[in-house]
Amino acid sequence: MKPKEVANVDYDRLNELYTQLGQSNAEDIVCRAMEELALRLTHCDKLYRDKALGDLHKSAKSLVAIADQIGMPAVSSVAGHVTICIDCENTIALAARVARLLRIGEESLAVIWDLQDITI
């Protein structure tokens, strides 16, 4: 069994960003945020495998803000759940949440990437 996540992109948030900042500035913000999100997802995976839970907590918390900024509520939610699992010292739930964070993060990045060819 291979779990599959469905990306949840807040198109209203993206439209708001483009309206507030203009096409060029919004594209720059979204591209930089996507790059940072991808780096932090990879970093979260490494931190989890290294059992660096304090650093994982910080990295997951930063993912919440980045994902909120560019309309990725599922990524934001799951990253928040990762921090809760660390706070509660629930290692079994943490393993599941980190795996889900990586899946939903990849899927959400793919959806936003595909939108680059579409005018928002």
Secondary structure as GFF3:
##gff-version 3
##sequence-region A 1 120
A	DSSP	alpha_helix	11	21	.	.	.	ID=ss1
A	DSSP	alpha_helix	23	49	.	.	.	ID=ss2
A	DSSP	alpha_helix	53	69	.	.	.	ID=ss3
A	DSSP	alpha_helix	73	87	.	.	.	ID=ss4
A	DSSP	alpha_helix	91	115	.	.	.	ID=ss5
###
